[in-house]
């Protein structure tokens, strides 16, 4: 059974930093695309960042220059380093792993940025 477990969320003041982690079990992530998405209250879920198996990254315009996605295949973990956080970054952050035609989601971790 595939499981994705996020951690690292919390409450931080504007301008602060958080590092999210998402550890996968029950799946080999080497040939997968891993990503982070977020959903704020009353809004649709949106892509934050993705990292392909070869290391190519993609970011939402709103987080470019502030967030960095990385992965460690040996640890089956994807990370999201978030710097210069803004109140508008407040959301539930979820990770997604896509391997061939299969997609798996974690339950998410809450990030709250206070002004």
MIBATOR-324121 format. One record per residue: residue in three letters; x, y, z of N, C-alpha, C in turn. Coordinates in pm, whole numbers, plus 50000, padded with zeros to 5 digits. Layout:
<sites>
 type  n.px  n.py  n.pz ca.px ca.py ca.pz  c.px  c.py  c.pz
  ALA     X     Y     Z     X     Y     Z     X     Y     Z
...
</sites>
This chain:
<sites>
 type  n.px  n.py  n.pz ca.px ca.py ca.pz  c.px  c.py  c.pz
  UNK 50085 49882 50000 50000 50000 50000 50089 50124 50000
  UNK 50060 50216 49908 50139 50338 49898 50088 50441 49999
  UNK 50181 50501 50070 50146 50608 50163 50243 50724 50145
  UNK 50188 50844 50149 50268 50966 50148 50236 51043 50275
  UNK 50338 51074 50352 50317 51141 50480 50396 51271 50481
  UNK 50321 51382 50491 50384 51513 50497 50413 51553 50640
  UNK 50514 51637 50657 50548 51692 50787 50617 51825 50768
  UNK 50627 51901 50878 50700 52027 50874 50613 52151 50871
  UNK 50482 52133 50861 50395 52249 50863 50389 52312 51000
  UNK 50325 52428 51008 50313 52496 51135 50272 52640 51117
  UNK 50290 52717 51223 50258 52860 51221 50388 52938 51224
  UNK 50399 53034 51135 50521 53115 51124 50482 53259 51092
  UNK 50564 53351 51134 50538 53491 51103 50581 53522 50959
  UNK 50518 53623 50904 50555 53667 50769 50705 53696 50764
  UNK 50766 53652 50655 50910 53666 50641 50989 53547 50690
  UNK 50923 53457 50759 50989 53340 50813 51002 53227 50713
  UNK 51053 53114 50762 51079 52999 50675 51024 52871 50737
  UNK 50990 52778 50651 50953 52643 50690 51008 52546 50586
  UNK 51034 52423 50630 51075 52318 50538 50978 52202 50551
  UNK 50909 52173 50442 50817 52061 50440 50887 51936 50387
  UNK 50844 51823 50439 50894 51694 50391 50777 51604 50359
  UNK 50794 51519 50261 50693 51420 50226 50765 51289 50200
  UNK 50739 51192 50288 50805 51063 50276 50708 50960 50220
  UNK 50755 50890 50120 50674 50788 50055 50712 50649 50105
  UNK 50613 50564 50115 50637 50424 50146 50551 50339 50054
  UNK 50600 50217 50026 50525 50128 49939 50542 50159 49792
  UNK 50638 50242 49758 50660 50279 49619 50806 50319 49601
  UNK 50860 50282 49485 50993 50330 49446 50973 50459 49368
  UNK 51037 50567 49412 51007 50698 49354 51103 50737 49242
  UNK 51198 50649 49210 51305 50688 49118 51254 50738 48983
  UNK 51150 50679 48929 51102 50719 48796 50971 50794 48805
  UNK 50959 50873 48909 50835 50944 48931 50857 51094 48930
  UNK 50749 51166 48907 50747 51309 48929 50685 51334 49066
  UNK 50751 51417 49144 50703 51447 49278 50672 51596 49286
  UNK 50568 51630 49361 50531 51770 49363 50458 51810 49489
  UNK 50446 51940 49504 50372 51999 49614 50258 52084 49557
  UNK 50143 52073 49619 50025 52150 49584 49970 52212 49712
  UNK 49890 52314 49698 49831 52374 49818 49687 52417 49790
  UNK 49611 52421 49897 49472 52464 49888 49441 52552 50006
  UNK 49406 52676 49976 49365 52771 50078 49213 52763 50096
  UNK 49162 52805 50209 49017 52799 50232 48940 52875 50124
  UNK 48840 52810 50068 48757 52873 49967 48820 52882 49829
  UNK 48937 52822 49813 49005 52830 49683 49033 52690 49629
  UNK 49060 52685 49499 49094 52557 49437 49239 52520 49470
  UNK 49265 52392 49465 49401 52345 49485 49487 52392 49368
  UNK 49609 52434 49400 49698 52485 49295 49836 52423 49309
  UNK 49903 52414 49196 50039 52363 49193 50134 52464 49257
  UNK 50223 52414 49340 50327 52498 49398 50460 52472 49327
  UNK 50500 52345 49323 50627 52310 49259 50629 52161 49230
  UNK 50699 52125 49123 50719 51984 49091 50866 51961 49057
  UNK 50908 51836 49073 51043 51797 49036 51035 51662 48968
  UNK 51085 51657 48846 51081 51533 48768 51193 51439 48812
  UNK 51186 51317 48760 51285 51217 48800 51427 51259 48765
  UNK 51442 51337 48658 51574 51383 48618 51619 51510 48688
  UNK 51530 51565 48772 51567 51683 48850 51514 51815 48796
  UNK 51444 51810 48683 51388 51935 48629 51276 51983 48719
  UNK 51279 52110 48751 51180 52167 48843 51087 52265 48774
  UNK 50971 52282 48834 50872 52376 48785 50810 52443 48907
  UNK 50787 52575 48898 50733 52650 49011 50616 52737 48967
  UNK 50524 52757 49059 50422 52858 49037 50489 52994 49041
  UNK 50436 53087 48962 50496 53221 48957 50499 53287 49093
  UNK 50397 53259 49174 50384 53325 49303 50491 53283 49404
  UNK 50560 53171 49378 50660 53124 49474 50802 53124 49418
  UNK 50817 53157 49293 50950 53158 49233 51043 53252 49309
  UNK 51163 53203 49335 51261 53283 49407 51249 53273 49558
  UNK 51139 53215 49606 51119 53201 49751 51117 53055 49795
  UNK 51064 52968 49713 51051 52826 49746 51149 52744 49662
  UNK 51196 52635 49721 51284 52543 49650 51239 52400 49675
  UNK 51217 52327 49568 51180 52186 49580 51303 52101 49554
  UNK 51314 51990 49629 51425 51898 49610 51377 51758 49646
  UNK 51457 51659 49612 51418 51522 49640 51539 51438 49675
  UNK 51513 51333 49750 51616 51235 49785 51554 51099 49758
  UNK 51590 51041 49644 51527 50915 49605 51560 50802 49703
  UNK 51680 50802 49757 51718 50697 49851 51630 50700 49975
  UNK 51590 50819 50015 51503 50834 50131 51355 50839 50092
  UNK 51328 50834 49960 51190 50837 49910 51119 50961 49961
  UNK 51188 51073 49961 51136 51195 50021 51151 51313 49927
  UNK 51048 51397 49925 51053 51524 49854 51040 51635 49957
  UNK 51113 51743 49934 51117 51854 50028 51068 51982 49960
  UNK 51022 52074 50044 50988 52207 49995 51040 52307 50098
  UNK 51147 52376 50060 51201 52482 50144 51128 52611 50110
  UNK 51064 52670 50209 50984 52789 50187 51045 52905 50267
  UNK 51090 53005 50197 51149 53124 50259 51064 53247 50229
  UNK 51087 53351 50304 51015 53478 50284 50864 53454 50274
  UNK 50813 53379 50367 50671 53342 50363 50582 53463 50380
  UNK 50468 53457 50310 50369 53565 50312 50236 53511 50365
  UNK 50151 53596 50418 50020 53549 50465 49942 53475 50356
  UNK 49959 53516 50231 49887 53449 50121 49940 53310 50092
  UNK 50048 53269 50157 50097 53131 50144 50024 53036 50238
  UNK 49939 53089 50323 49863 53007 50416 49773 52910 50339
  UNK 49788 52781 50369 49713 52677 50298 49748 52541 50356
  UNK 49674 52441 50312 49712 52302 50336 49799 52259 50219
  UNK 49919 52214 50249 50015 52172 50148 50016 52020 50140
  UNK 49997 51969 50019 49993 51825 49997 50097 51785 49894
  UNK 50152 51666 49911 50246 51619 49810 50177 51518 49719
  UNK 50229 51509 49599 50177 51417 49498 50294 51346 49432
  UNK 50275 51218 49410 50374 51138 49338 50304 51074 49218
  UNK 50359 51096 49101 50306 51036 48979 50413 50944 48922
  UNK 50381 50816 48912 50474 50718 48859 50403 50639 48750
  UNK 50447 50659 48629 50382 50602 48510 50237 50651 48511
  UNK 50140 50567 48515 50000 50611 48506 49933 50621 48643
  UNK 50012 50605 48748 49954 50606 48882 49987 50736 48956
  UNK 49888 50787 49027 49905 50910 49104 49864 50886 49248
  UNK 49946 50937 49340 49921 50919 49482 49932 51054 49552
  UNK 49847 51074 49651 49843 51198 49726 49863 51173 49875
  UNK 49925 51268 49940 49930 51268 50085 49810 51343 50141
  UNK 49795 51339 50272 49679 51403 50334 49700 51552 50355
  UNK 49823 51596 50357 49851 51738 50369 49898 51781 50506
  UNK 49960 51897 50507 50006 51959 50631 49973 52107 50626
  UNK 49924 52160 50736 49879 52300 50740 49996 52394 50758
  UNK 49998 52496 50675 50095 52605 50688 50016 52733 50711
  UNK 50046 52802 50820 49978 52927 50851 50082 53036 50869
  UNK 50068 53142 50791 50162 53254 50799 50088 53375 50856
  UNK 50133 53422 50969 50067 53536 51034 50136 53666 50993
  UNK 50055 53771 50987 50109 53901 50944 50156 53983 51063
</sites>
